[in-house]
Amino acid sequence: MKSVSIIKHAATLSTTDADKLRERLKGQFAEGLVLLDGRLDYLGTVVLPEPSAAVELIPAPTEAGSGSPFTIVRRSRSAESLAEIKAAIASGRGPGIIRPFDELEFKLDTGEAVTAVCGGYISPTRARFVFKDALGDARMNEDATNAGGYYKSKGRRHVLEEIYPHLPPELREIIEPRPLVETIDGERVEYADPLWIPSGTDVFGPLKGWYAEEPDSVQLEIFKTERGRVKERGGETVNWWLRSPYRGNSTSFVDVYTGGAVDIAYACISLAFAPGFDL
């Protein structure tokens, strides 16, 4: 048996173009890789008998008179600069360049490689990104308390003072500070941070009983499956902090468990951080 990679194409093709596409794919199956116009878009895996026989691509049912549609999932590399990405997002053309689940790769000035995933668009001119994997452990507070919320937490200072300054300067220049809202001791506190950790609502949506209503947040596309909420560090899955104080006591913040489920931990425990930013 032999594993090969296949691609599904989303464009609506004429019958002639569809036939040409099938022939091109058949010729590449033997190599175990499918490329279209020099771009590697999406790899899925199927198993063919050995020796491999001719492969027939079966299009989805279509209305009479239409072409043959296929589904495309783009994972292609692009050479756009950060300035070009930012300009496109600011003008409302962002989805033409970067879409949910697309990734930005860069290095911190420490040399550590980071991948940020586009979590979705929270407005036509603002895209939200979250680190794909987690950075090192830190506490949310020295003591087991969530008093003062994220606003007054040691975890917030860790993000702003020990992570944010290490981002590439060209990225820091185009980040849009995110407006954040909390109610602390009965008072509404509004502030804005360029780098933050996701809220419970960002990751799980509203969860009654776990954290207070978070009007500054909406569940991101990348977190709508349990698998999408899993973070790794050094090849191992880790628990990672969220900025939402746990509603059930005064000692804990919400976090994401290794398998992607909601969890809580004492604020004085060290867990991983996976920050986010807006462009």
C-alpha positions in Angstrom: 0.0 0.0 0.0 1.2 3.5 -0.7 0.2 6.8 0.9 -0.1 9.8 -1.5 -1.3 13.4 -1.0 -4.3 14.8 -2.7 -5.8 18.3 -3.2 -9.4 19.5 -3.4 -9.9 22.5 -5.6 -12.7 25.1 -4.8 -12.9 26.8 -8.1 -15.8 26.0 -10.5 -14.1 24.5 -13.5 -15.3 23.8 -17.0 -15.5 20.2 -18.2 -12.4 20.7 -20.2 -10.5 22.3 -17.4 -11.7 19.6 -15.0 -10.4 16.9 -17.3 -7.0 18.6 -17.6 -6.9 18.9 -13.8 -7.5 15.1 -13.4 -4.7 14.3 -15.8 -2.3 16.6 -14.0 -3.2 15.0 -10.6 -2.9 11.5 -12.0 0.6 12.2 -13.2 1.7 13.5 -9.7 0.1 10.8 -7.6 3.1 8.5 -8.2 5.3 11.1 -6.6 3.1 11.3 -3.5 2.7 15.0 -3.8 0.3 17.3 -5.6 1.2 20.8 -6.7 -0.9 23.2 -8.8 0.8 26.1 -10.6 3.8 25.7 -8.3 1.8 26.3 -5.1 1.3 23.7 -2.4 -2.2 24.3 -1.1 -3.6 21.5 1.0 -2.3 18.0 1.7 -4.7 15.2 2.6 -3.7 11.5 2.7 -5.2 8.5 1.1 -3.9 5.0 0.7 -3.7 3.4 -2.8 -3.1 -0.2 -3.7 0.5 -1.0 -4.8 1.1 -0.8 -7.7 -1.1 2.3 -7.9 -3.9 2.2 -10.4 -5.3 5.1 -12.4 -7.0 7.5 -10.0 -10.4 9.0 -10.8 -11.4 12.3 -9.2 -15.2 12.2 -8.6 -16.6 15.7 -8.4 -19.4 16.6 -6.1 -23.0 16.7 -7.6 -23.7 19.9 -9.4 -26.6 21.6 -11.0 -27.1 21.0 -14.7 -25.0 23.2 -16.9 -22.4 24.1 -14.2 -18.8 23.1 -14.0 -17.2 20.6 -11.7 -16.6 22.2 -8.2 -14.0 21.0 -5.8 -13.3 22.3 -2.2 -10.0 24.1 -1.5 -8.3 24.6 1.8 -5.5 27.0 1.4 -2.3 26.5 3.3 0.0 28.2 0.8 3.1 30.3 1.6 2.9 34.0 0.6 5.5 36.7 0.3 3.4 39.7 1.5 5.2 42.0 3.9 3.7 42.9 7.3 3.0 46.3 5.9 1.0 44.9 3.0 -0.9 42.6 5.3 -1.7 45.5 7.6 -2.8 47.8 4.8 -5.1 45.1 3.3 -6.7 44.5 6.7 -7.1 48.2 7.4 -8.8 48.7 4.0 -11.2 45.8 4.5 -9.4 43.6 2.0 -7.7 41.4 4.6 -9.5 38.1 3.8 -8.0 38.4 0.3 -4.5 38.0 1.8 -4.9 36.3 5.2 -7.8 34.3 6.5 -8.7 32.3 9.7 -6.3 29.5 10.3 -3.6 31.1 8.1 -0.3 31.6 9.9 2.4 34.2 10.4 5.9 33.0 11.2 8.5 35.2 12.9 11.2 35.1 15.5 11.5 36.8 18.9 14.7 38.7 19.5 15.6 35.8 21.8 15.9 33.6 18.7 12.8 31.7 19.5 10.6 30.9 16.5 6.9 31.8 16.9 3.9 31.0 14.7 0.8 33.2 15.2 -2.5 31.9 13.8 -5.2 34.2 12.4 -8.1 33.5 14.7 -10.7 35.4 12.7 -11.9 38.9 11.9 -13.7 40.7 14.7 -14.6 43.6 12.4 -14.1 44.1 8.6 -10.9 46.0 9.4 -9.4 44.1 12.4 -8.0 40.6 12.5 -7.1 38.8 15.7 -4.1 36.5 16.0 -3.0 34.0 18.8 0.3 32.2 19.2 -0.1 28.7 17.8 2.0 27.1 20.6 2.7 28.2 24.1 5.7 30.0 25.6 7.2 29.4 29.0 5.4 29.0 32.3 4.6 31.9 34.7 2.2 32.6 37.5 -0.9 34.8 37.2 -0.2 36.1 40.7 2.2 35.4 43.6 -0.6 34.3 45.8 -3.7 32.2 45.1 -6.0 35.1 44.3 -7.8 36.6 41.3 -8.5 39.9 43.1 -7.9 42.7 40.8 -8.7 40.6 37.8 -6.3 40.3 34.8 -5.9 44.1 34.9 -3.9 44.0 38.1 -2.4 40.6 37.7 1.3 39.6 37.6 0.3 37.6 34.4 -0.5 40.8 32.6 2.8 42.3 33.5 4.5 39.2 32.4 2.9 39.5 28.9 3.6 43.2 28.6 7.1 43.3 30.1 8.6 39.9 29.4 7.1 38.9 26.1 5.9 41.9 24.2 9.3 43.7 24.0 10.8 40.7 22.3 8.4 40.8 19.3 10.0 42.0 16.1 9.9 45.9 15.9 8.1 45.8 12.6 5.3 43.8 14.2 5.0 46.0 17.2 4.7 49.0 15.0 1.5 47.8 13.3 -0.3 46.0 16.2 -3.6 47.6 17.2 -4.0 47.6 21.0 -7.0 45.6 22.0 -9.7 47.3 24.1 -10.3 45.2 27.3 -13.1 45.6 29.8 -13.4 44.1 33.3 -15.5 44.7 36.4 -13.3 44.9 39.5 -14.8 45.4 42.9 -18.0 46.5 41.3 -16.3 49.1 39.1 -16.0 48.9 35.3 -12.3 49.2 34.2 -11.5 49.9 30.5 -7.9 49.6 29.1 -6.1 48.5 26.0 -3.1 46.2 25.6 -1.0 45.5 22.5 -0.4 41.9 23.6 -2.7 39.9 25.8 -3.7 36.4 26.6 -7.2 35.2 25.4 -10.2 35.3 27.6 -12.5 32.4 28.3 -15.0 33.8 25.8 -12.3 34.1 23.1 -11.6 30.4 23.5 -14.9 28.7 24.6 -17.6 31.3 24.0 -19.9 32.2 26.9 -19.7 29.6 29.7 -22.2 30.3 32.5 -20.7 29.7 35.9 -17.1 29.7 34.8 -16.4 33.4 34.2 -18.3 36.7 34.1 -19.8 38.1 30.9 -17.0 39.4 28.7 -18.3 42.1 26.4 -14.9 42.7 24.9 -14.7 39.1 23.5 -16.2 36.8 20.9 -15.2 33.1 20.3 -12.6 32.9 17.6 -12.9 30.5 14.7 -9.7 28.7 15.6 -11.0 27.7 19.0 -14.4 26.2 18.0 -13.1 22.6 18.2 -11.4 21.0 21.2 -8.4 20.1 19.0 -8.0 23.7 18.0 -7.6 24.7 21.7 -4.7 22.3 22.4 -1.3 24.0 22.8 2.2 22.5 22.8 5.6 23.5 24.1 8.7 21.5 23.3 6.6 18.8 21.6 4.3 18.2 24.7 0.8 19.4 25.3 0.5 21.9 28.2 -2.1 23.7 30.3 -2.2 27.4 29.3 -3.6 30.4 31.1 -6.7 32.5 30.1 -7.2 36.0 31.5 -10.6 35.3 32.9 -10.9 35.1 36.7 -12.9 32.0 37.8 -16.4 32.9 38.9 -16.7 30.2 41.5 -14.0 31.4 43.9 -11.5 34.1 44.6 -8.4 32.0 44.2 -8.3 30.9 40.5 -8.1 31.9 36.9 -9.5 29.8 34.0 -7.1 27.9 31.9 -7.2 25.4 29.0 -6.4 21.8 29.9 -4.0 19.7 27.8 -6.8 18.1 25.9 -8.5 21.4 25.0 -11.2 21.4 27.8 -11.9 24.3 30.1 -10.1 24.1 33.5 -9.2 26.3 36.4 -5.9 26.7 38.4 -4.8 28.6 41.5 -3.4 31.9 40.4 -0.1 31.1 42.1 0.6 28.0 39.9 2.9 28.4 36.9 1.2 27.6 33.5 2.1 28.3 29.9 1.2 31.5 28.1 -0.1 31.8 24.5 -0.5 35.5 23.8 -2.5 37.2 21.1 -2.5 40.5 19.2 -4.7 42.4 16.7 -3.8 43.8 13.3 
